[in-house]
Amino acid sequence: MSEEANPFESLQSQIDAAAEHVDVDEDVIERLKHPERVLETNLTVEMDDGSLERFTAFRSQFNGDRGPYKGGIRYHPNVTRDEVKALSGWMTYKTAIVDIPLGGGKGGIIIDPAEYSESELERITRAFAKELTPMIGVDRDVPAPDVNTGQREMNWIKDTYETLENTTEPGVITGKAIDSGGSEGRVEATGRSTVIAAREAFDYLGEDIADATVAVQGYGNAGWIAAKLVEDLGATVVAVSDSSGGIYSEDGLDAREVKAFKNETGSITGYSEADEEISNDDLLTLDVDLLIPAALENAIDADLAEDVQADVISEAANGPITPAADEVLAAKDVVVIPDILANAGGVTVSYFEWVQNRQRFYWSEQRVNEELESIIVDSFDALTDAYEECDLENFRTAAYVVSVQRVADAFEQAGTFP
């Protein structure tokens, strides 16, 4: 792609766009564009062969005005300081748009986890947890899984923290396995909110999502769950992709069968029931009713946006559309449901997990899904109210109008501590 947007600059431009429509002083807006603190640490860890290897890791605590910092930890070779800062900012406004009492944080290690054994990854994770221990806690900062991390890594972090602090505190981290204090419904939460938000958007537009054709870029957890759930609503999933490429079938694919094939072979390419194989860029420009980008940042830049034919885009990934591409899509009347709402199911159910951990009382999956549905629907209504009342260009700016105002109000109501 021709454009490689800096994610932190993208975040700041989104806040600036919202600032024109909120009752917040300019100096407060400036504060809300920067993290409160960023940890950068070097982890030196012994490998299986006895050698030492160094890893750079980050934790950004962007804003805690509305509650403890909240956000995932990712393991990826392309992790950067600016990416982590941006993601922690998006988390701040994500928790605000769904109106849960948490702030925003994010962490990451520059690593390709596929190159390391499980025992090496455990030592790396525990080394990072040791560095994080003074910063995190149930009322301070509550990490969670992200790209290339999951229940296993969260369990290791929980155990490291509890061992070092000589305590039992399952709420120090979310996204844990059920037997370690995790919540029912957490695994499907991000894909579920992506589909709920899309369903609400189709209803807002006077259309039925059951009649929609759908393309899903990225067939990891969020993407495949979204494909499965939108299929359950009656929509036709015509294309999906992963890092190996994409597949297309005019009459529709079976989301569950494609997932089973990927589990067996490691990729979706080669699936025999598909009409043809396509590239990721081809998938993003298909003539479909709903596009779900569920991979990494900057998937759609301004050049590619010119060729996007989808009517609605629901962002399962964080930052998949660059600011310049947003302008192109708005001019084409493409409805974009922004990431801070569409994929907020993950942090919302993480909040439920945190609540359950603190109460030591656990909910059924049905209750989790019902509570999530209520929050996403109410949040979509708040977004569309702002969109109409402020006569805004797109839903993304509307989401930031709501969330920036909420964070600013919390800051101003607390007063300034010298």
C-alpha positions as CSV (number, residue, x, y, z in Angstrom):
1,M,0.0,0.0,0.0
2,S,1.2,3.5,-0.7
3,E,0.3,5.0,2.7
4,E,1.6,3.8,6.0
5,A,-0.1,6.0,8.6
6,N,1.5,6.5,12.0
7,P,-1.2,5.1,14.4
8,F,-0.5,7.7,17.1
9,E,-0.9,10.6,14.7
10,S,-4.1,8.9,13.4
11,L,-5.5,8.8,17.0
12,Q,-4.6,12.5,17.5
13,S,-6.3,13.5,14.3
14,Q,-9.5,11.7,15.3
15,I,-9.5,13.6,18.6
16,D,-9.0,16.9,16.8
17,A,-11.9,16.1,14.5
18,A,-14.2,15.5,17.5
19,A,-12.8,18.6,19.4
20,E,-14.6,20.9,17.0
21,H,-18.0,19.6,18.3
22,V,-17.5,19.2,22.1
23,D,-17.6,21.7,24.9
24,V,-14.0,21.2,26.1
25,D,-11.2,23.7,26.4
26,E,-8.3,23.4,24.0
27,D,-5.8,22.8,26.8
28,V,-7.8,19.9,28.0
29,I,-8.0,18.5,24.5
30,E,-4.2,18.7,24.3
31,R,-4.0,16.6,27.5
32,L,-6.4,14.0,26.1
33,K,-4.1,13.5,23.1
34,H,-1.1,12.1,25.0
35,P,-0.5,9.2,27.4
36,E,0.0,9.9,31.1
37,R,3.1,7.6,31.1
38,V,4.8,5.0,29.0
39,L,7.0,2.2,30.4
40,E,9.8,1.0,28.0
41,T,11.7,-2.0,29.4
42,N,14.4,-4.4,28.2
43,L,13.8,-8.0,29.2
44,T,16.8,-10.3,29.3
45,V,15.6,-13.9,29.3
46,E,17.4,-17.3,29.2
47,M,16.6,-19.4,26.2
48,D,16.3,-23.2,26.2
49,D,19.9,-23.6,25.0
50,G,21.2,-21.5,27.9
51,S,21.8,-18.3,25.8
52,L,20.4,-14.9,26.8
53,E,18.2,-12.9,24.6
54,R,16.9,-9.3,25.0
55,F,13.4,-8.2,24.2
56,T,12.0,-4.6,24.2
57,A,8.6,-4.3,25.8
58,F,6.2,-1.4,26.4
59,R,3.2,-0.5,28.6
60,S,1.3,2.7,27.9
61,Q,-1.1,4.1,30.5
62,F,-3.0,6.7,28.4
63,N,-5.7,7.9,30.7
64,G,-7.2,7.0,34.1
65,D,-9.8,9.7,34.5
66,R,-12.7,7.3,34.4
67,G,-11.1,4.3,36.2
68,P,-8.2,1.9,36.1
69,Y,-6.2,1.7,32.9
70,K,-7.4,-1.2,30.7
71,G,-6.0,-2.8,27.6
72,G,-4.3,-5.8,26.1
73,I,-0.7,-7.0,25.7
74,R,0.4,-8.0,22.2
75,Y,3.3,-10.1,21.0
76,H,4.4,-9.0,17.5
77,P,7.6,-8.2,15.7
78,N,6.2,-4.9,14.5
79,V,5.2,-3.5,17.9
80,T,6.4,0.1,18.3
81,R,6.2,2.7,21.0
82,D,3.9,4.9,18.9
83,E,1.6,1.9,18.1
84,V,1.3,1.1,21.8
85,K,0.6,4.7,22.7
86,A,-2.1,4.9,20.0
87,L,-3.7,1.6,21.0
88,S,-3.8,2.8,24.7
89,G,-5.6,6.0,23.5
90,W,-8.1,4.0,21.5
91,M,-8.8,2.0,24.6
92,T,-9.5,5.1,26.6
93,Y,-12.1,6.3,24.1
94,K,-13.4,2.7,23.6
95,T,-14.2,2.3,27.3
96,A,-15.8,5.7,27.3
97,I,-18.1,5.1,24.3
98,V,-19.5,2.0,25.9
99,D,-19.6,3.9,29.2
100,I,-17.8,1.4,31.5
101,P,-15.8,2.8,34.4
102,L,-12.3,2.1,33.1
103,G,-9.5,4.1,31.4
104,G,-7.1,3.1,28.6
105,G,-3.8,1.2,28.5
106,K,-1.9,-1.1,26.1
107,G,1.3,-3.1,26.2
108,G,3.4,-5.1,23.8
109,I,6.7,-7.0,23.3
110,I,8.7,-6.9,20.1
111,I,8.7,-10.6,19.3
112,D,7.6,-13.2,16.9
113,P,6.2,-15.8,19.3
114,A,6.2,-18.5,16.5
115,E,10.0,-18.5,16.8
116,Y,10.1,-19.5,20.5
117,S,9.1,-22.6,22.5
118,E,6.3,-22.6,25.1
119,S,8.8,-22.6,28.0
120,E,10.7,-19.7,26.5
121,L,7.4,-17.8,26.0
122,E,6.5,-18.5,29.6
123,R,9.9,-17.1,30.9
124,I,9.5,-14.0,28.6
125,T,5.9,-13.4,29.8
126,R,6.9,-13.8,33.5
127,A,9.8,-11.4,33.0
128,F,7.5,-8.8,31.6
129,A,4.9,-9.5,34.4
130,K,7.7,-8.8,36.9
131,E,8.4,-5.4,35.3
132,L,4.7,-4.7,35.2
133,T,3.9,-5.7,38.8
134,P,4.5,-2.2,40.4
135,M,2.2,-0.6,37.8
136,I,-0.7,-3.0,37.6
137,G,-3.4,-4.1,40.0
138,V,-7.2,-4.4,40.3
139,D,-7.6,-0.7,41.0
140,R,-4.6,0.5,38.9
141,D,-4.1,-1.1,35.6
142,V,-5.8,-4.3,34.3
143,P,-4.1,-5.9,31.2
144,A,-5.7,-8.4,28.9
145,P,-4.9,-10.5,25.8
146,D,-4.3,-9.0,22.3
147,V,-2.6,-10.0,19.1
148,N,-0.7,-13.4,19.6
149,T,-1.6,-13.6,23.3
150,G,-4.4,-15.4,25.0
151,Q,-5.6,-17.2,28.1
152,R,-2.2,-19.0,28.6
153,E,-0.2,-15.8,28.8
154,M,-2.8,-14.1,31.0
155,N,-2.7,-17.0,33.4
156,W,1.1,-16.7,33.6
157,I,0.9,-13.0,34.3
158,K,-1.8,-13.5,37.0
159,D,0.3,-16.2,38.7
160,T,3.5,-14.1,38.6
161,Y,1.7,-11.0,40.1
162,E,0.0,-13.1,42.8
163,T,3.3,-14.8,43.7
164,L,5.3,-11.6,43.9
165,E,2.6,-9.8,45.8
166,N,1.8,-12.8,48.0
167,T,-1.9,-12.4,47.4
168,T,-4.9,-13.7,45.5
169,E,-6.1,-11.2,43.0
170,P,-7.7,-12.7,39.9
171,G,-9.0,-9.2,38.8
172,V,-5.4,-8.0,38.1
173,I,-5.9,-9.3,34.6
174,T,-8.7,-10.4,32.3
175,G,-9.0,-12.8,29.4
176,K,-8.1,-15.7,31.7
177,A,-9.1,-19.3,31.4
178,I,-12.5,-20.1,33.1
179,D,-10.8,-22.2,35.8
180,S,-8.5,-19.3,36.6
181,G,-11.3,-16.8,37.0
182,G,-12.1,-16.0,33.4
183,S,-15.6,-15.1,32.2
184,E,-18.0,-17.0,30.0
185,G,-18.5,-15.3,26.7
186,R,-15.1,-13.6,26.6
187,V,-13.7,-15.5,23.6
188,E,-16.5,-14.6,21.3
189,A,-17.0,-11.0,22.7
190,T,-15.1,-9.0,20.1
191,G,-16.7,-10.8,17.1
192,R,-20.1,-10.6,18.7
193,S,-20.0,-6.8,19.3
194,T,-18.8,-6.3,15.7
195,V,-21.9,-8.1,14.4
196,I,-24.3,-6.5,16.9
197,A,-23.0,-3.0,15.8
198,A,-23.3,-4.0,12.2
199,R,-26.9,-5.3,12.7
200,E,-27.8,-2.0,14.4
201,A,-26.3,0.0,11.5
202,F,-28.3,-1.9,8.9
203,D,-31.4,-1.3,11.0
204,Y,-30.6,2.4,11.2
205,L,-30.3,2.5,7.4
206,G,-33.6,0.7,7.1
207,E,-32.1,-2.5,5.9
208,D,-32.0,-6.1,7.1
209,I,-28.6,-7.7,7.7
210,A,-30.1,-11.1,6.9
211,D,-30.1,-10.0,3.3
212,A,-26.5,-8.9,3.3
213,T,-23.4,-10.3,1.5
214,V,-20.3,-10.2,3.8
215,A,-16.5,-10.2,3.4
216,V,-14.3,-10.8,6.4
217,Q,-10.6,-9.9,6.2
218,G,-8.7,-11.8,8.9
219,Y,-9.8,-15.2,10.1
220,G,-8.3,-15.2,13.6
221,N,-10.6,-15.2,16.7
222,A,-12.5,-11.9,16.0
223,G,-12.8,-12.5,12.3
224,W,-14.1,-16.1,12.3
225,I,-16.4,-15.5,15.2
226,A,-17.9,-12.5,13.4
227,A,-18.3,-14.6,10.3
228,K,-20.0,-17.3,12.2
229,L,-22.4,-15.0,14.1
230,V,-23.3,-12.9,11.0
231,E,-24.0,-16.1,9.2
232,D,-26.3,-17.1,12.1
233,L,-28.3,-13.9,11.4
234,G,-28.9,-15.1,7.9
235,A,-26.3,-13.1,6.0
236,T,-24.2,-14.7,3.3
237,V,-20.4,-14.8,3.9
238,V,-19.0,-14.7,0.4
239,A,-15.3,-14.2,1.2
240,V,-12.8,-14.5,4.0
241,S,-9.0,-14.2,4.2
242,D,-6.0,-14.7,6.5
243,S,-2.3,-14.0,6.2
244,S,-2.0,-16.6,3.5
245,G,-4.6,-15.0,1.2
246,G,-8.3,-15.1,0.6
247,I,-11.1,-17.3,-0.8
248,Y,-14.3,-16.3,-2.5
249,S,-17.6,-18.1,-3.3
250,E,-20.5,-16.3,-4.9
251,D,-23.1,-18.6,-3.3
252,G,-21.5,-18.2,0.1
253,L,-19.0,-20.1,2.3
254,D,-19.7,-22.1,5.5
255,A,-17.9,-20.2,8.2
256,R,-17.6,-23.2,10.5
257,E,-16.3,-25.5,7.8
258,V,-13.7,-22.9,6.7
259,K,-12.5,-22.6,10.4
260,A,-12.3,-26.4,10.6
261,F,-10.2,-26.4,7.5
262,K,-7.9,-23.7,8.8
263,N,-7.5,-25.5,12.1
264,E,-6.5,-28.6,10.1
265,T,-4.1,-27.1,7.6
266,G,-3.0,-23.8,9.2
267,S,-4.6,-21.5,6.5
268,I,-7.8,-21.0,4.6
269,T,-6.2,-21.1,1.2
270,G,-6.8,-24.4,-0.6
271,Y,-10.3,-24.8,0.7
272,S,-12.0,-26.9,-2.0
273,E,-15.5,-25.5,-1.7
274,A,-14.4,-22.0,-2.7
275,D,-14.9,-20.7,-6.3
276,E,-11.5,-19.0,-6.4
277,E,-8.6,-17.7,-4.3
278,I,-8.2,-13.9,-4.0
279,S,-5.7,-11.5,-2.4
280,N,-6.5,-9.5,0.8
281,D,-6.7,-6.3,-1.3
282,D,-9.2,-8.0,-3.6
283,L,-11.3,-9.0,-0.6
284,L,-11.4,-5.4,0.7
285,T,-12.7,-4.1,-2.6
286,L,-15.4,-6.7,-3.3
287,D,-18.9,-5.5,-4.1
288,V,-20.5,-6.6,-0.8
289,D,-23.0,-5.1,1.6
290,L,-20.8,-5.5,4.7
291,L,-17.1,-5.6,5.1
292,I,-15.4,-6.7,8.3
293,P,-11.7,-5.9,8.5
294,A,-10.4,-8.0,11.4
295,A,-6.6,-8.0,10.8
296,L,-4.1,-5.3,11.8
297,E,-3.9,-1.5,11.5
298,N,-3.9,0.5,8.2
299,A,-5.4,-2.3,6.0
300,I,-7.4,0.3,4.0
301,D,-5.4,3.4,2.9
302,A,-6.7,6.3,0.7
303,D,-5.7,4.6,-2.5
304,L,-7.4,1.3,-1.7
305,A,-10.5,3.2,-0.3
306,E,-11.2,4.5,-3.8
307,D,-11.9,1.0,-4.8
308,V,-13.9,-0.1,-1.8
309,Q,-17.5,-1.1,-2.8
310,A,-18.9,-2.2,0.5
311,D,-21.9,-0.2,1.8
312,V,-21.1,-0.8,5.5
313,I,-17.8,-1.5,7.2
314,S,-17.7,-2.8,10.8
315,E,-14.1,-2.5,12.2
316,A,-13.3,-5.7,14.2
317,A,-9.6,-4.7,14.1
318,N,-8.1,-1.6,15.7
319,G,-7.3,1.2,13.3
320,P,-7.8,-0.7,10.0
321,I,-8.7,2.5,8.1
322,T,-6.3,5.4,7.9
323,P,-7.6,9.0,8.4
324,A,-7.1,9.8,4.7
325,A,-9.1,6.7,3.8
326,D,-11.9,7.8,6.2
327,E,-12.3,10.9,4.1
328,V,-12.5,9.0,0.9
329,L,-15.1,6.6,2.3
330,A,-17.2,9.4,3.8
331,A,-17.3,11.1,0.4
332,K,-18.5,7.8,-1.1
333,D,-21.2,7.5,1.6
334,V,-19.8,4.3,3.0
335,V,-21.0,3.8,6.6
336,V,-18.0,3.0,8.8
337,I,-18.8,1.7,12.3
338,P,-15.6,2.7,14.2
339,D,-13.4,0.2,16.0
340,I,-13.9,1.9,19.4
341,L,-17.5,0.7,19.2
342,A,-17.5,-2.2,16.8
343,N,-14.9,-4.2,18.6
344,A,-15.6,-3.0,22.1
345,G,-17.1,-6.3,23.1
346,G,-13.7,-7.6,24.2
347,V,-13.1,-4.8,26.7
348,T,-16.8,-4.8,27.8
349,V,-16.7,-8.5,28.7
350,S,-13.3,-8.0,30.2
351,Y,-15.0,-5.4,32.4
352,F,-17.7,-8.1,33.3
353,E,-14.8,-10.5,34.2
354,W,-13.2,-7.8,36.4
355,V,-16.6,-7.3,38.1
356,Q,-17.1,-11.0,38.6
357,N,-13.5,-11.4,40.0
358,R,-14.1,-8.6,42.5
359,Q,-17.5,-10.1,43.6
360,R,-16.3,-13.7,43.5
361,F,-19.6,-14.4,41.9
362,Y,-19.7,-15.6,38.3
363,W,-22.3,-15.2,35.6
364,S,-23.8,-17.5,33.0
365,E,-22.8,-17.1,29.3
366,Q,-26.4,-16.1,28.6
367,R,-26.2,-13.2,31.1
368,V,-22.9,-12.1,29.7
369,N,-24.2,-12.0,26.2
370,E,-27.4,-10.2,27.2
371,E,-25.5,-7.5,29.1
372,L,-23.1,-7.1,26.2
373,E,-26.0,-6.7,23.8
374,S,-27.6,-4.0,25.9
375,I,-24.4,-2.0,26.2
376,I,-23.5,-2.1,22.5
377,V,-27.1,-1.2,21.4
378,D,-27.2,1.7,23.9
379,S,-23.8,2.9,22.8
380,F,-24.8,2.7,19.1
381,D,-27.8,4.9,19.9
382,A,-25.6,7.4,21.7
383,L,-23.4,7.5,18.6
384,T,-26.2,8.1,16.2
385,D,-27.7,10.8,18.4
386,A,-24.4,12.7,18.3
387,Y,-24.1,12.0,14.6
388,E,-27.5,13.6,13.9
389,E,-27.4,16.4,16.5
390,C,-24.0,17.7,15.4
391,D,-24.6,17.0,11.7
392,L,-21.3,15.1,11.5
393,E,-19.6,13.7,8.5
394,N,-19.2,10.1,9.8
395,F,-19.9,7.7,12.7
396,R,-16.2,7.8,13.8
397,T,-16.3,11.5,14.6
398,A,-19.6,10.9,16.4
399,A,-18.1,8.2,18.5
400,Y,-15.2,10.4,19.5
401,V,-17.6,13.3,20.3
402,V,-19.4,11.1,22.8
403,S,-16.2,9.6,24.3
404,V,-14.0,12.7,24.4
405,Q,-16.8,14.6,26.2
406,R,-17.1,11.8,28.7
407,V,-13.4,11.6,29.5
408,A,-13.1,15.4,29.6
409,D,-16.1,15.7,32.0
410,A,-14.5,13.1,34.4
411,F,-11.2,15.0,34.3
412,E,-12.8,18.4,35.0
413,Q,-15.1,17.1,37.7
414,A,-12.2,15.7,39.6
415,G,-10.4,19.0,39.6
416,T,-6.6,19.5,39.3
417,F,-4.3,18.0,41.8
418,P,-1.1,20.1,42.2
